[in-house]
Amino acid sequence: MKQFNIKKETFIGGWFISSKTCDELINYFKSKKQEHVKGYVLDDTTRTINPNVKDSVELGFEIDKIDFTDSSNNIISKYFKELQLVLNQYFKKYPESTKEIASFKCKFFNIQFYKANGGFKNYHAERNCIKNSSRHLVFMTYLNDVPNGGTQFKYQNLIVPAKKGLTTLWPPDWTHTHKGQISKKHSKYIITGWFEYTH
């Protein structure tokens, strides 16, 4: 599996999944237009829609509610098989992320579309309240190439570029505060979610 070079001390890892899987996920997203919702920001009590902060269209899933006997969902199974390979590489790079750690799994994920000038515009972290306190690792895959449309990590002084297939993992806390780069010309597709403690 091809690795994207990110310094080890950032605790961010990146590897590439197949380009075909990315294309199939975009097509899957487009086929579910009736289930699209506007992107929102979650705090401890409310979901807030504010395009000045986050301007996106999303398709969200709870893993346990997906009918994997439905062949139309095969691409989701395919993606998570490739994601597991990425996760295994992250464990090799950072063995403490899995040793003596409670069991965890992905419970929720979503596919997101950002039009030109859209994005998650404010710095934020992925674990910031009781509701999301069970998150252990964040994952994100860029589904298309987006010049100047990657992810900026504040304290790592790092911009991860939006390269098709690049799948990144990182810790969810304030240490990895980040925001999206806003492309003025290009739209962006990603799939993202969290591995969460199960008990």
Contacts in CASP RR format, 6 or more apart in sequence:
PFRMAT RR
TARGET T0000
AUTHOR 0000-0000-0000
METHOD contacts of the structure
MODEL  1
MKQFNIKKETFIGGWFISSKTCDELINYFKSKKQEHVKGYVLDDTTRTIN
PNVKDSVELGFEIDKIDFTDSSNNIISKYFKELQLVLNQYFKKYPESTKE
IASFKCKFFNIQFYKANGGFKNYHAERNCIKNSSRHLVFMTYLNDVPNGG
TQFKYQNLIVPAKKGLTTLWPPDWTHTHKGQISKKHSKYIITGWFEYTH
1 15 0 8 1.000
1 16 0 8 1.000
1 85 0 8 1.000
1 86 0 8 1.000
1 89 0 8 1.000
2 15 0 8 1.000
2 16 0 8 1.000
3 14 0 8 1.000
3 15 0 8 1.000
3 16 0 8 1.000
3 89 0 8 1.000
4 13 0 8 1.000
4 14 0 8 1.000
4 15 0 8 1.000
4 16 0 8 1.000
4 160 0 8 1.000
4 163 0 8 1.000
4 166 0 8 1.000
4 168 0 8 1.000
6 12 0 8 1.000
6 13 0 8 1.000
6 14 0 8 1.000
6 158 0 8 1.000
6 160 0 8 1.000
6 168 0 8 1.000
7 158 0 8 1.000
8 93 0 8 1.000
10 153 0 8 1.000
10 156 0 8 1.000
10 158 0 8 1.000
10 170 0 8 1.000
11 94 0 8 1.000
11 170 0 8 1.000
11 171 0 8 1.000
11 175 0 8 1.000
11 176 0 8 1.000
12 153 0 8 1.000
12 156 0 8 1.000
12 158 0 8 1.000
12 160 0 8 1.000
12 168 0 8 1.000
12 169 0 8 1.000
12 170 0 8 1.000
12 176 0 8 1.000
13 89 0 8 1.000
13 90 0 8 1.000
13 93 0 8 1.000
13 168 0 8 1.000
13 169 0 8 1.000
13 170 0 8 1.000
14 86 0 8 1.000
14 89 0 8 1.000
14 90 0 8 1.000
14 160 0 8 1.000
14 166 0 8 1.000
14 167 0 8 1.000
14 168 0 8 1.000
14 169 0 8 1.000
15 85 0 8 1.000
15 86 0 8 1.000
15 89 0 8 1.000
15 166 0 8 1.000
15 167 0 8 1.000
16 163 0 8 1.000
16 165 0 8 1.000
16 166 0 8 1.000
16 167 0 8 1.000
17 79 0 8 1.000
17 82 0 8 1.000
17 83 0 8 1.000
17 85 0 8 1.000
17 86 0 8 1.000
17 141 0 8 1.000
17 165 0 8 1.000
17 167 0 8 1.000
18 82 0 8 1.000
18 165 0 8 1.000
19 164 0 8 1.000
19 165 0 8 1.000
21 75 0 8 1.000
21 78 0 8 1.000
21 79 0 8 1.000
21 82 0 8 1.000
21 165 0 8 1.000
22 141 0 8 1.000
22 142 0 8 1.000
22 143 0 8 1.000
22 144 0 8 1.000
22 164 0 8 1.000
22 165 0 8 1.000
22 189 0 8 1.000
23 143 0 8 1.000
24 75 0 8 1.000
24 78 0 8 1.000
25 75 0 8 1.000
25 79 0 8 1.000
25 111 0 8 1.000
25 143 0 8 1.000
25 189 0 8 1.000
25 191 0 8 1.000
26 143 0 8 1.000
26 144 0 8 1.000
26 189 0 8 1.000
28 72 0 8 1.000
28 75 0 8 1.000
28 76 0 8 1.000
28 111 0 8 1.000
29 59 0 8 1.000
29 111 0 8 1.000
29 113 0 8 1.000
29 189 0 8 1.000
31 72 0 8 1.000
32 59 0 8 1.000
35 59 0 8 1.000
35 60 0 8 1.000
36 57 0 8 1.000
36 58 0 8 1.000
36 59 0 8 1.000
37 57 0 8 1.000
37 58 0 8 1.000
37 59 0 8 1.000
37 60 0 8 1.000
38 49 0 8 1.000
38 51 0 8 1.000
38 56 0 8 1.000
38 57 0 8 1.000
38 58 0 8 1.000
39 49 0 8 1.000
39 54 0 8 1.000
39 55 0 8 1.000
39 56 0 8 1.000
39 57 0 8 1.000
39 58 0 8 1.000
39 112 0 8 1.000
40 47 0 8 1.000
40 48 0 8 1.000
40 49 0 8 1.000
40 54 0 8 1.000
41 47 0 8 1.000
41 48 0 8 1.000
41 49 0 8 1.000
41 50 0 8 1.000
41 53 0 8 1.000
41 54 0 8 1.000
41 124 0 8 1.000
42 48 0 8 1.000
42 129 0 8 1.000
42 131 0 8 1.000
42 132 0 8 1.000
43 128 0 8 1.000
43 129 0 8 1.000
44 129 0 8 1.000
44 130 0 8 1.000
44 131 0 8 1.000
51 118 0 8 1.000
52 121 0 8 1.000
53 120 0 8 1.000
53 121 0 8 1.000
53 122 0 8 1.000
54 119 0 8 1.000
54 120 0 8 1.000
54 121 0 8 1.000
54 122 0 8 1.000
55 114 0 8 1.000
55 115 0 8 1.000
55 117 0 8 1.000
55 118 0 8 1.000
55 119 0 8 1.000
55 121 0 8 1.000
56 112 0 8 1.000
56 113 0 8 1.000
56 114 0 8 1.000
56 118 0 8 1.000
56 119 0 8 1.000
56 120 0 8 1.000
57 112 0 8 1.000
57 113 0 8 1.000
57 115 0 8 1.000
58 110 0 8 1.000
58 111 0 8 1.000
58 112 0 8 1.000
58 113 0 8 1.000
59 110 0 8 1.000
59 111 0 8 1.000
59 112 0 8 1.000
60 108 0 8 1.000
60 109 0 8 1.000
60 110 0 8 1.000
60 111 0 8 1.000
61 76 0 8 1.000
61 108 0 8 1.000
61 109 0 8 1.000
61 110 0 8 1.000
62 107 0 8 1.000
62 108 0 8 1.000
63 105 0 8 1.000
63 106 0 8 1.000
63 107 0 8 1.000
63 108 0 8 1.000
63 109 0 8 1.000
64 107 0 8 1.000
66 73 0 8 1.000
66 76 0 8 1.000
67 73 0 8 1.000
68 76 0 8 1.000
68 77 0 8 1.000
79 141 0 8 1.000
79 191 0 8 1.000
80 106 0 8 1.000
82 167 0 8 1.000
83 106 0 8 1.000
83 139 0 8 1.000
83 141 0 8 1.000
83 167 0 8 1.000
86 139 0 8 1.000
86 167 0 8 1.000
86 169 0 8 1.000
87 137 0 8 1.000
87 139 0 8 1.000
87 169 0 8 1.000
87 195 0 8 1.000
90 97 0 8 1.000
90 137 0 8 1.000
90 169 0 8 1.000
91 97 0 8 1.000
91 98 0 8 1.000
97 136 0 8 1.000
97 137 0 8 1.000
101 136 0 8 1.000
102 197 0 8 1.000
102 198 0 8 1.000
102 199 0 8 1.000
103 197 0 8 1.000
103 198 0 8 1.000
103 199 0 8 1.000
104 136 0 8 1.000
104 137 0 8 1.000
104 195 0 8 1.000
104 196 0 8 1.000
104 197 0 8 1.000
104 198 0 8 1.000
105 195 0 8 1.000
105 196 0 8 1.000
105 198 0 8 1.000
106 139 0 8 1.000
106 193 0 8 1.000
106 194 0 8 1.000
106 195 0 8 1.000
106 196 0 8 1.000
107 194 0 8 1.000
107 196 0 8 1.000
108 193 0 8 1.000
108 194 0 8 1.000
108 196 0 8 1.000
109 139 0 8 1.000
109 191 0 8 1.000
109 192 0 8 1.000
109 193 0 8 1.000
109 194 0 8 1.000
110 191 0 8 1.000
110 192 0 8 1.000
110 193 0 8 1.000
111 143 0 8 1.000
111 189 0 8 1.000
111 190 0 8 1.000
111 191 0 8 1.000
112 189 0 8 1.000
112 190 0 8 1.000
112 191 0 8 1.000
112 192 0 8 1.000
113 187 0 8 1.000
113 188 0 8 1.000
113 189 0 8 1.000
114 187 0 8 1.000
114 188 0 8 1.000
114 189 0 8 1.000
114 190 0 8 1.000
115 187 0 8 1.000
116 183 0 8 1.000
116 184 0 8 1.000
116 185 0 8 1.000
116 186 0 8 1.000
116 187 0 8 1.000
117 182 0 8 1.000
117 183 0 8 1.000
117 184 0 8 1.000
118 182 0 8 1.000
118 183 0 8 1.000
119 180 0 8 1.000
119 182 0 8 1.000
119 188 0 8 1.000
120 179 0 8 1.000
120 180 0 8 1.000
121 179 0 8 1.000
121 180 0 8 1.000
121 182 0 8 1.000
122 179 0 8 1.000
123 154 0 8 1.000
123 177 0 8 1.000
123 178 0 8 1.000
123 179 0 8 1.000
124 177 0 8 1.000
124 178 0 8 1.000
124 179 0 8 1.000
125 172 0 8 1.000
125 173 0 8 1.000
125 174 0 8 1.000
125 175 0 8 1.000
125 176 0 8 1.000
125 177 0 8 1.000
125 178 0 8 1.000
126 132 0 8 1.000
126 135 0 8 1.000
126 138 0 8 1.000
126 172 0 8 1.000
126 173 0 8 1.000
126 176 0 8 1.000
126 194 0 8 1.000
127 133 0 8 1.000
127 135 0 8 1.000
127 172 0 8 1.000
127 173 0 8 1.000
128 174 0 8 1.000
132 172 0 8 1.000
132 194 0 8 1.000
134 196 0 8 1.000
134 197 0 8 1.000
135 172 0 8 1.000
135 194 0 8 1.000
135 195 0 8 1.000
135 196 0 8 1.000
135 197 0 8 1.000
136 172 0 8 1.000
136 194 0 8 1.000
136 195 0 8 1.000
136 196 0 8 1.000
136 197 0 8 1.000
137 169 0 8 1.000
137 170 0 8 1.000
137 171 0 8 1.000
137 172 0 8 1.000
137 194 0 8 1.000
137 195 0 8 1.000
138 169 0 8 1.000
138 170 0 8 1.000
138 171 0 8 1.000
138 172 0 8 1.000
138 176 0 8 1.000
138 192 0 8 1.000
138 193 0 8 1.000
138 194 0 8 1.000
139 167 0 8 1.000
139 168 0 8 1.000
139 169 0 8 1.000
139 192 0 8 1.000
139 193 0 8 1.000
139 194 0 8 1.000
139 195 0 8 1.000
140 151 0 8 1.000
140 167 0 8 1.000
140 168 0 8 1.000
140 190 0 8 1.000
140 191 0 8 1.000
140 192 0 8 1.000
140 193 0 8 1.000
141 165 0 8 1.000
141 166 0 8 1.000
141 167 0 8 1.000
141 168 0 8 1.000
141 190 0 8 1.000
141 191 0 8 1.000
141 192 0 8 1.000
142 150 0 8 1.000
142 162 0 8 1.000
142 163 0 8 1.000
142 164 0 8 1.000
142 165 0 8 1.000
142 166 0 8 1.000
142 167 0 8 1.000
142 188 0 8 1.000
142 189 0 8 1.000
142 190 0 8 1.000
143 164 0 8 1.000
143 165 0 8 1.000
143 189 0 8 1.000
143 190 0 8 1.000
143 191 0 8 1.000
144 162 0 8 1.000
144 164 0 8 1.000
144 187 0 8 1.000
144 188 0 8 1.000
144 189 0 8 1.000
145 162 0 8 1.000
145 163 0 8 1.000
145 164 0 8 1.000
146 162 0 8 1.000
146 183 0 8 1.000
146 186 0 8 1.000
146 187 0 8 1.000
146 188 0 8 1.000
147 162 0 8 1.000
147 183 0 8 1.000
147 185 0 8 1.000
147 186 0 8 1.000
148 181 0 8 1.000
148 183 0 8 1.000
149 161 0 8 1.000
149 162 0 8 1.000
149 180 0 8 1.000
149 181 0 8 1.000
149 182 0 8 1.000
149 183 0 8 1.000
149 186 0 8 1.000
149 188 0 8 1.000
150 159 0 8 1.000
150 160 0 8 1.000
150 161 0 8 1.000
150 162 0 8 1.000
150 180 0 8 1.000
150 181 0 8 1.000
150 188 0 8 1.000
151 159 0 8 1.000
151 160 0 8 1.000
151 162 0 8 1.000
151 168 0 8 1.000
151 178 0 8 1.000
151 179 0 8 1.000
151 180 0 8 1.000
151 181 0 8 1.000
152 158 0 8 1.000
152 159 0 8 1.000
152 178 0 8 1.000
152 179 0 8 1.000
152 180 0 8 1.000
152 181 0 8 1.000
153 159 0 8 1.000
153 160 0 8 1.000
153 170 0 8 1.000
153 176 0 8 1.000
153 177 0 8 1.000
153 178 0 8 1.000
154 177 0 8 1.000
154 178 0 8 1.000
154 179 0 8 1.000
155 175 0 8 1.000
155 176 0 8 1.000
155 177 0 8 1.000
156 176 0 8 1.000
159 181 0 8 1.000
160 166 0 8 1.000
160 168 0 8 1.000
162 181 0 8 1.000
162 188 0 8 1.000
162 190 0 8 1.000
170 176 0 8 1.000
172 194 0 8 1.000
END
